[in-house]
Amino acid sequence: MVKLRFAPSPTGNLHVGNFRTALINFLFTQKYNGHFLLRIDDTDIERSRVEFEKSIKEDLSWAGLNWDSLVKQSDRLSRYKQVLESLIEKELVYPCFETPEELSLKRKSQLSSGKPPVYDRSSLKLSLKDIEGFKSEGKKPHYRFLLKHETVFWNDMVRGDSKYNMGNISDPIIVREDGRFIYTLASVIDDIDLKISHIIRGEDHVTNSAAQIQIFNSMGANVPIMGHLSLMTDIKGEGLSKRTGGLSIKDLRNEEIESLSLNSYLSLAGTSENIILKENLKEIISDFDITNFNRAPTKFNYNDLKNLNSKYIQKLDYEELKLRFANHEFKLEKNVWDLIRANVSSLNEIQEWENIIYGKLKETKVDKSLKKEFSKYLPNGEFDDETWRNWINNLKENYDMNKGEIFKLLREALTGYKAGPEMSSLIIILGKEKVLERLNN
């Protein structure tokens, strides 16, 4: 069965970069009637937070990325220890006692000598007596996986035929001195036990994947099919991070970005396809193709997302719009929605226009005496389709201003905005009494 996992660490809020990874894993499973697993990588006890785990789940649910099952790594520690002991017995894992400071000095020495900063495997020379001696001194080991210095090959769903020379990297640390299991080993154990068929993640994991392929092989397990997506950057080309906060899903939600807008955008960003607003999540799933993603860095353009979001809001059916304001005394009538829809980009802006039309207008920057002068030239009789045009013409004949200037000042006096819906229709909806009130009060 097709089974993929999204494995966030609950050490911060989701940002658009790792949310994109979640979305693509979800779309892949839905495309092939598979299973979407949410795995919470919470082995880092010091930095993992319950509130971040809750936030991650809320963001995924908001976007419609419903997981089929959930696993927490903190519940599987005994299983990791069992596998670790097995690998130690097979001499595929070895203990090391260098401190972080000693390792740092080694790296600096290698770099100053023009050598690559690859771990020298000096700990492999330790005898049992040496190891017992370190332990008797109170030193606790960290453990490394013994890599084979060979070239690892795999066919990547995004990058195509891929390879990595394992002699270029250090034997990865898989357990720290404090007993904390690192992603490198724990993830492989999970993927085997939970029967993960495909792994889709960022290209920053390519080196890690090469090492993990050897770990899969050492455990006699099939290696999942892998795909490495280009990393997402901001518009300046700088990396996104959940620690910088500015592009978190939580922030986007607070800015009233709709989930369909975000899903549409991220499902197409990084492909050669035009970024368009999809009708629904079902259409996004139907159109999804992992082979459409290319290797070029993917830039996240917030303005493009906002434009897409505006299209979503403007396409809302009136009945659907009323449902979105079910907890609010919604006053907009259908003809009013049809008038203002091209000028709004969020639900908040719709509510602002509702207040402008049905509520009291806040003080505007237009001079009070000028507003009163404007009211004097308002055409007589009830408002109709010609009232606005005749009013502008009346004012032009009596003031040394062009039509554009008069138009902008009058719009701002009546709405508080310098841009907005068609005024000839809007003043009919406002009504003569309210128009005069806003000009004279």
C-alpha positions as CSV (number, residue, x, y, z in Angstrom):
1,M,0.0,0.0,0.0
2,V,1.1,3.6,-0.7
3,K,1.9,5.0,2.7
4,L,3.7,8.3,3.4
5,R,4.4,10.3,6.5
6,F,4.8,13.9,7.5
7,A,7.2,14.1,10.5
8,P,7.3,17.5,12.1
9,S,9.2,18.3,15.3
10,P,7.0,20.1,17.8
11,T,9.6,22.8,18.5
12,G,7.9,25.6,16.7
13,N,5.0,26.5,14.5
14,L,4.6,25.2,10.9
15,H,5.9,27.6,8.3
16,V,5.2,27.5,4.6
17,G,8.3,25.5,3.8
18,N,7.5,22.4,6.0
19,F,3.7,22.9,5.4
20,R,4.4,22.5,1.7
21,T,6.1,19.1,2.5
22,A,3.1,18.0,4.4
23,L,0.8,19.1,1.6
24,I,2.7,17.2,-1.1
25,N,2.9,14.1,1.0
26,F,-0.9,14.3,1.6
27,L,-1.6,14.9,-2.1
28,F,0.5,11.9,-3.1
29,T,-1.4,9.6,-0.7
30,Q,-4.8,10.9,-1.8
31,K,-3.8,10.6,-5.5
32,Y,-3.0,6.9,-5.1
33,N,-5.6,6.0,-2.4
34,G,-2.9,5.7,0.1
35,H,-2.4,6.2,3.9
36,F,-1.2,9.6,5.3
37,L,0.7,9.2,8.6
38,L,1.4,12.1,11.0
39,R,4.5,11.3,13.0
40,I,5.4,13.7,15.8
41,D,9.2,13.7,16.2
42,D,9.4,14.6,19.8
43,T,12.5,12.9,21.1
44,D,14.1,16.3,21.8
45,I,12.5,16.6,25.3
46,E,14.0,20.0,26.1
47,R,12.6,21.8,23.0
48,S,9.4,19.9,22.2
49,R,6.3,21.6,23.4
50,V,2.7,20.4,23.7
51,E,1.4,23.7,22.4
52,F,3.4,23.4,19.2
53,E,2.1,19.9,18.6
54,K,-1.4,21.2,19.1
55,S,-0.7,24.1,16.7
56,I,0.7,21.7,14.0
57,K,-2.4,19.6,14.2
58,E,-4.7,22.7,14.0
59,D,-2.9,24.0,10.9
60,L,-3.1,20.6,9.1
61,S,-6.8,20.3,10.0
62,W,-7.5,23.8,8.9
63,A,-6.0,23.0,5.5
64,G,-7.9,19.8,5.1
65,L,-4.8,17.6,5.5
66,N,-6.5,15.0,7.6
67,W,-4.1,12.2,8.7
68,D,-5.1,8.5,8.8
69,S,-3.0,7.6,11.8
70,L,-0.7,9.3,14.3
71,V,2.5,8.1,16.0
72,K,4.7,9.9,18.5
73,Q,8.4,9.0,18.7
74,S,8.4,9.5,22.4
75,D,6.2,6.4,22.7
76,R,8.7,4.2,20.8
77,L,11.9,4.7,22.8
78,S,12.0,1.1,23.9
79,R,11.8,-0.1,20.3
80,Y,14.7,2.2,19.4
81,K,16.8,0.8,22.2
82,Q,16.1,-2.7,21.1
83,V,17.3,-2.0,17.6
84,L,20.4,-0.1,18.9
85,E,21.5,-3.1,20.9
86,S,21.1,-5.3,17.8
87,L,23.2,-2.9,15.7
88,I,25.9,-2.7,18.4
89,E,26.1,-6.5,18.5
90,K,26.6,-6.6,14.7
91,E,29.3,-4.0,15.1
92,L,27.4,-1.6,12.8
93,V,27.3,1.0,15.6
94,Y,30.2,2.1,17.9
95,P,30.5,4.2,21.0
96,C,32.4,7.5,21.0
97,F,33.5,9.6,24.0
98,E,34.8,12.9,22.5
99,T,33.2,16.0,23.9
100,P,31.6,18.6,21.5
101,E,34.6,20.8,22.2
102,E,37.1,18.1,21.2
103,L,35.1,17.4,18.0
104,S,35.1,21.1,17.2
105,L,38.9,21.2,17.6
106,K,39.3,18.2,15.3
107,R,37.2,19.8,12.6
108,K,39.1,23.1,12.8
109,S,42.4,21.2,12.5
110,Q,41.2,19.3,9.5
111,L,40.0,22.5,7.8
112,S,43.2,24.3,8.5
113,S,45.1,21.4,6.9
114,G,42.9,21.5,3.8
115,K,41.1,18.3,4.7
116,P,37.4,17.7,4.6
117,P,35.9,17.9,8.2
118,V,35.0,14.2,8.3
119,Y,35.1,12.2,11.6
120,D,38.4,10.3,11.8
121,R,36.9,7.2,13.4
122,S,39.4,7.2,16.1
123,S,36.9,5.7,18.5
124,L,37.0,2.5,16.5
125,K,40.4,1.9,18.0
126,L,39.1,1.9,21.5
127,S,39.5,-1.4,23.4
128,L,37.0,-2.8,25.8
129,K,39.3,-1.7,28.6
130,D,39.4,1.9,27.2
131,I,35.6,2.0,27.0
132,E,35.2,0.7,30.5
133,G,37.7,3.2,31.7
134,F,35.8,6.1,30.2
135,K,32.6,4.9,31.7
136,S,34.2,4.5,35.2
137,E,35.2,8.1,34.9
138,G,31.5,9.0,34.5
139,K,31.7,9.7,30.8
140,K,28.7,8.7,28.7
141,P,29.1,7.7,25.1
142,H,27.4,8.9,22.0
143,Y,26.9,6.4,19.2
144,R,27.7,6.5,15.5
145,F,26.6,4.3,12.7
146,L,29.5,2.8,10.7
147,L,29.0,3.8,7.1
148,K,30.4,1.8,4.2
149,H,32.7,4.1,2.1
150,E,30.9,3.4,-1.2
151,T,28.7,5.2,-3.6
152,V,25.0,5.0,-2.7
153,F,22.6,5.1,-5.7
154,W,18.8,5.7,-5.9
155,N,16.2,6.9,-8.4
156,D,14.7,10.0,-7.0
157,M,11.1,11.0,-7.8
158,V,12.1,14.6,-8.3
159,R,15.9,14.6,-8.9
160,G,16.0,11.5,-11.1
161,D,19.1,9.2,-10.9
162,S,21.0,10.2,-7.8
163,K,24.1,9.1,-6.1
164,Y,26.3,10.1,-3.1
165,N,29.9,9.1,-2.2
166,M,29.7,8.1,1.5
167,G,33.4,8.7,2.0
168,N,32.6,12.4,2.0
169,I,30.6,12.4,5.2
170,S,31.1,11.5,8.8
171,D,29.6,8.5,10.4
172,P,26.3,9.9,11.6
173,I,25.6,10.3,15.3
174,I,22.5,8.3,16.1
175,V,22.3,8.5,19.9
176,R,23.6,11.5,22.0
177,E,25.4,11.3,25.3
178,D,22.1,11.9,27.1
179,G,20.5,8.9,25.5
180,R,18.4,10.9,23.0
181,F,17.8,9.2,19.7
182,I,18.6,11.2,16.7
183,Y,16.3,11.4,13.6
184,T,18.8,9.4,11.5
185,L,18.2,6.0,13.2
186,A,14.8,6.6,14.8
187,S,13.2,7.6,11.5
188,V,14.5,4.5,9.7
189,I,13.1,2.2,12.5
190,D,9.7,4.0,12.2
191,D,9.7,3.8,8.4
192,I,10.4,0.0,8.5
193,D,7.9,-0.8,11.4
194,L,5.2,1.4,10.0
195,K,5.7,0.2,6.4
196,I,6.3,3.5,4.7
197,S,6.5,3.1,1.0
198,H,7.6,6.6,-0.1
199,I,9.5,9.4,1.5
200,I,9.1,12.9,0.2
201,R,11.0,15.7,1.9
202,G,13.3,18.6,1.2
203,E,16.6,18.4,-0.7
204,D,18.4,19.4,2.5
205,H,17.9,15.7,3.5
206,V,19.8,14.3,0.5
207,T,23.0,13.5,2.5
208,N,20.9,12.2,5.3
209,S,18.9,10.0,2.9
210,A,22.1,8.4,1.6
211,A,23.2,7.5,5.1
212,Q,19.7,6.2,5.9
213,I,19.7,4.0,2.8
214,Q,22.7,2.2,4.3
215,I,20.9,1.8,7.6
216,F,17.8,0.3,5.8
217,N,20.1,-2.1,4.1
218,S,21.9,-3.0,7.3
219,M,18.5,-3.9,8.8
220,G,17.6,-6.1,5.8
221,A,14.7,-3.8,4.9
222,N,13.4,-2.5,1.6
223,V,14.3,1.1,1.0
224,P,11.3,3.4,0.5
225,I,11.1,5.3,-2.8
226,M,12.5,8.8,-2.2
227,G,11.8,12.2,-3.6
228,H,13.6,15.4,-2.6
229,L,11.9,18.7,-3.2
230,S,13.8,21.9,-3.9
231,L,13.9,24.1,-0.8
232,M,11.5,27.0,-0.5
233,T,12.9,30.4,0.0
234,D,11.5,33.9,0.6
235,I,11.3,36.3,-2.3
236,K,14.9,37.4,-1.6
237,G,16.2,33.8,-1.9
238,E,16.7,33.4,1.9
239,G,15.7,30.2,3.6
240,L,12.5,29.9,5.5
241,S,12.6,28.9,9.2
242,K,9.9,28.2,11.7
243,R,12.1,30.1,14.2
244,T,11.9,33.4,12.2
245,G,8.1,33.2,12.4
246,G,7.2,35.7,9.7
247,L,5.8,33.0,7.3
248,S,4.2,30.7,9.8
249,I,0.8,29.1,8.9
250,K,-0.5,30.6,12.1
251,D,0.4,34.1,10.8
252,L,-1.2,33.5,7.4
253,R,-4.4,32.3,9.0
254,N,-4.4,35.5,11.1
255,E,-4.0,37.4,7.9
256,E,-7.2,35.7,6.6
257,I,-5.4,33.6,3.9
258,E,-7.9,30.9,2.9
259,S,-6.7,27.2,3.0
260,L,-7.8,26.6,-0.6
261,S,-5.7,29.6,-1.7
262,L,-2.6,28.3,0.2
263,N,-3.1,24.7,-1.0
264,S,-3.5,25.8,-4.6
265,Y,-0.4,28.0,-4.5
266,L,1.9,25.5,-2.8
267,S,0.7,22.5,-4.9
268,L,2.0,24.4,-8.0
269,A,4.9,26.4,-6.7
270,G,8.1,24.8,-7.9
271,T,6.6,23.3,-11.0
272,S,6.4,24.6,-14.6
273,E,2.6,24.9,-14.2
274,N,0.8,28.2,-14.0
275,I,-0.2,29.0,-10.5
276,I,-4.0,29.2,-10.5
277,L,-6.8,28.9,-8.0
278,K,-8.3,25.5,-7.9
279,E,-12.0,24.9,-7.3
280,N,-11.5,22.6,-4.3
281,L,-9.1,20.2,-2.7
282,K,-10.4,17.4,-4.8
283,E,-9.3,19.2,-7.9
284,I,-5.8,19.8,-6.4
285,I,-5.5,16.1,-5.7
286,S,-6.7,15.1,-9.2
287,D,-4.2,17.5,-10.9
288,F,-1.2,16.6,-8.7
289,D,1.8,15.0,-10.3
290,I,5.1,14.7,-8.3
291,T,7.1,14.6,-11.5
292,N,6.1,18.2,-12.3
293,F,8.3,19.5,-9.5
294,N,11.7,20.7,-10.7
295,R,15.1,21.2,-8.9
296,A,15.3,25.0,-9.1
297,P,14.8,26.8,-5.7
298,T,11.2,27.6,-5.1
299,K,10.5,31.2,-4.1
300,F,7.5,32.0,-1.9
301,N,5.9,35.2,-3.1
302,Y,3.4,36.5,-0.6
303,N,1.9,39.0,-3.0
304,D,1.1,36.2,-5.5
305,L,-0.6,34.3,-2.6
306,K,-2.6,37.4,-1.7
307,N,-3.7,37.8,-5.3
308,L,-4.8,34.2,-5.4
309,N,-6.6,34.7,-2.1
310,S,-8.4,37.7,-3.5
311,K,-9.7,35.6,-6.4
312,Y,-11.0,33.1,-3.9
313,I,-12.9,35.7,-1.9
314,Q,-14.3,37.4,-5.0
315,K,-15.6,34.1,-6.4
316,L,-17.6,33.2,-3.2
317,D,-21.2,32.5,-3.9
318,Y,-23.6,34.7,-1.9
319,E,-25.1,31.7,0.0
320,E,-21.7,30.5,0.8
321,L,-20.7,34.0,1.9
322,K,-23.6,34.1,4.4
323,L,-22.5,30.8,5.8
324,R,-19.0,32.2,6.5
325,F,-20.7,35.0,8.5
326,A,-23.1,32.6,10.3
327,N,-21.9,33.9,13.7
328,H,-22.3,37.5,12.6
329,E,-25.4,39.6,12.0
330,F,-24.8,39.7,8.2
331,K,-26.5,42.6,6.5
332,L,-25.2,42.5,3.0
333,E,-27.8,41.8,0.4
334,K,-26.9,39.9,-2.8
335,N,-26.9,43.0,-5.0
336,V,-24.6,44.7,-2.6
337,W,-22.2,41.7,-2.6
338,D,-22.2,41.7,-6.4
339,L,-21.3,45.4,-6.3
340,I,-18.4,45.2,-3.8
341,R,-17.0,41.7,-4.5
342,A,-14.3,42.9,-7.0
343,N,-12.9,45.3,-4.4
344,V,-12.3,42.9,-1.5
345,S,-9.6,40.4,-0.7
346,S,-10.5,39.0,2.7
347,L,-13.5,38.4,4.9
348,N,-12.4,41.3,7.1
349,E,-12.6,43.7,4.2
350,I,-16.1,42.4,3.5
351,Q,-17.0,43.3,7.0
352,E,-15.4,46.7,6.6
353,W,-17.6,47.5,3.6
354,E,-20.6,46.2,5.4
355,N,-19.8,48.8,8.1
356,I,-19.3,51.5,5.5
357,I,-22.6,50.8,3.9
358,Y,-24.8,50.1,6.9
359,G,-23.0,51.7,9.8
360,K,-21.7,55.1,10.6
361,L,-18.6,56.5,8.8
362,K,-15.6,57.5,10.8
363,E,-14.1,60.9,10.3
364,T,-12.5,61.3,6.9
365,K,-9.6,63.6,5.8
366,V,-11.8,65.6,3.4
367,D,-12.3,69.1,4.6
368,K,-15.7,69.6,6.4
369,S,-16.5,72.9,4.6
370,L,-15.7,71.2,1.2
371,K,-18.1,68.4,2.1
372,K,-20.9,70.8,2.8
373,E,-20.2,72.6,-0.5
374,F,-20.5,69.2,-2.3
375,S,-23.9,68.6,-0.7
376,K,-25.2,71.9,-2.2
377,Y,-24.8,70.6,-5.8
378,L,-26.4,67.2,-5.2
379,P,-29.1,66.7,-7.9
380,N,-32.8,67.0,-6.8
381,G,-35.1,64.1,-6.6
382,E,-34.5,60.4,-5.8
383,F,-31.2,58.7,-6.7
384,D,-31.0,56.9,-10.0
385,D,-28.4,55.7,-12.4
386,E,-27.7,59.3,-13.6
387,T,-27.4,60.9,-10.2
388,W,-23.7,60.4,-9.8
389,R,-22.7,61.6,-13.2
390,N,-24.9,64.7,-13.0
391,W,-23.5,65.5,-9.5
392,I,-19.9,65.3,-10.8
393,N,-20.8,67.6,-13.7
394,N,-22.5,70.1,-11.4
395,L,-19.4,70.3,-9.2
396,K,-17.0,70.6,-12.2
397,E,-19.0,73.6,-13.5
398,N,-18.6,75.4,-10.1
399,Y,-15.1,74.4,-9.0
400,D,-11.7,74.7,-10.5
401,M,-11.0,71.0,-10.3
402,N,-11.0,68.2,-12.9
403,K,-13.5,65.3,-12.8
404,G,-10.8,63.0,-11.4
405,E,-10.1,65.2,-8.4
406,I,-13.8,65.7,-7.6
407,F,-14.5,62.0,-8.0
408,K,-11.7,61.0,-5.5
409,L,-12.7,63.6,-2.9
410,L,-16.4,62.7,-3.1
411,R,-15.7,59.0,-2.9
412,E,-13.5,59.5,0.2
413,A,-16.0,61.8,1.8
414,L,-18.7,59.1,1.4
415,T,-16.8,55.9,2.1
416,G,-13.5,56.9,3.7
417,Y,-11.6,55.1,0.9
418,K,-9.9,56.5,-2.3
419,A,-10.9,53.4,-4.2
420,G,-13.8,51.0,-4.2
421,P,-16.9,49.9,-6.0
422,E,-18.9,51.8,-8.6
423,M,-20.1,55.0,-7.0
424,S,-23.1,55.5,-9.2
425,S,-24.6,52.2,-7.8
426,L,-23.2,52.7,-4.3
427,I,-24.9,56.0,-3.6
428,I,-28.2,54.4,-4.5
429,I,-27.6,51.7,-1.9
430,L,-26.5,54.3,0.6
431,G,-29.6,56.4,0.0
432,K,-30.0,60.2,-0.1
433,E,-30.5,60.6,3.6
434,K,-27.2,58.8,4.5
435,V,-25.3,60.7,1.7
436,L,-26.4,64.1,3.0
437,E,-25.7,63.0,6.6
438,R,-22.1,62.1,5.7
439,L,-21.5,65.4,3.9
440,N,-23.1,67.7,6.5
441,N,-22.3,65.9,9.8
